[in-house]
Amino acid sequence: MIRIRPILRRTLLAAASALPLAALPAAAGAQALTVAAAASLSDAFKAIGQRFEAARPGVSVRFNFAASGVLIQQIVQGAPVDVFASADQQTMARGVEHKVIDAATRRDFAANTLVLIVPAQGTPPVARLADLTSPQVRRIAVGKPATVPVGRCTQQALEAAGLWAALEPRFVQADSVRQALDYVARGEAQAGFVYRTDAALMADKVKIVQTVEGHQPVRYPVAVVADSRHKALAADFAAFLLGAEAQGILAKFGFGKP
């Protein structure tokens, strides 16, 4: 029988207790799914991610939320992403053109609405698009049309109304729809354009004055990234978005059916 001296025994026990931190068998089998999603999906996707993880032990979902145009640029440049969810069709189409998106997996999963908002308190008299030409409206928050889908919708709508050129000097261009929302919520802009779902998150700070038309329908597509290291799991997440549970969460946050 081999006898271990007390000091040596304590050393071996300490080493054994530290071993799982360095090499847990479960960690080796765990899968981390990276989802790049439009900023307007932040709150709904966090809830959906929790439900997806709960149904798949050992799977974790990591999100990167930003403007859709920024996200697709990152993917084109080689960012390690498994799933891409865009706030518009044009950005997803760009990914397909660059061959970074698996076009066969592309599906629409949600819809939204463009709205004109003003601060809830101390606002100028704005009730419709034409009122934005008032001298009292000095700053208007809009997403950057080149990279932010809500900005492109805004440009389409204002061009259709014949107001884009007249209002352009007053634009405060935002890097995402959430930044445009913040500008108005803080009173830094007298009006702004966001999605209805975003405005609903700050109903105590902003007020919707008009549903805006004259732009392409706001439909959200999702697809698996071509270089995903977890394609089967990525396809599962995309499919999960179309299921009853995820659709219920999206509806709770104000999104419509695709």
Number of C-alpha atoms within 10 A of each C-alpha: 3 4 6 10 8 9 8 10 12 12 10 13 11 11 11 11 9 11 11 12 9 8 10 10 9 10 12 9 10 12 17 15 24 20 25 27 24 26 24 24 21 17 15 20 24 14 13 22 20 12 15 21 15 12 9 11 10 14 16 16 17 15 16 15 19 23 26 27 25 17 24 26 15 14 21 14 10 11 13 16 24 27 28 26 27 29 27 25 17 15 22 25 16 16 22 18 11 12 14 20 27 17 18 9 16 20 18 20 23 22 19 20 20 25 22 25 28 30 26 17 12 9 16 17 13 20 14 13 16 12 13 23 14 11 8 13 18 18 22 25 28 31 29 23 18 11 21 26 25 28 25 20 27 27 22 18 20 22 15 13 13 12 16 16 10 12 16 15 11 16 18 18 21 21 20 27 28 19 17 27 29 21 23 26 25 13 18 16 24 24 30 29 27 29 24 20 23 24 27 15 14 15 13 12 18 25 21 20 15 16 15 19 17 15 16 13 15 20 19 23 24 30 26 29 28 19 18 19 16 18 17 12 19 23 18 13 25 24 16 18 23 18 12 10 14 22 20 16 18 24 16 12 18 21 23 17 15 15
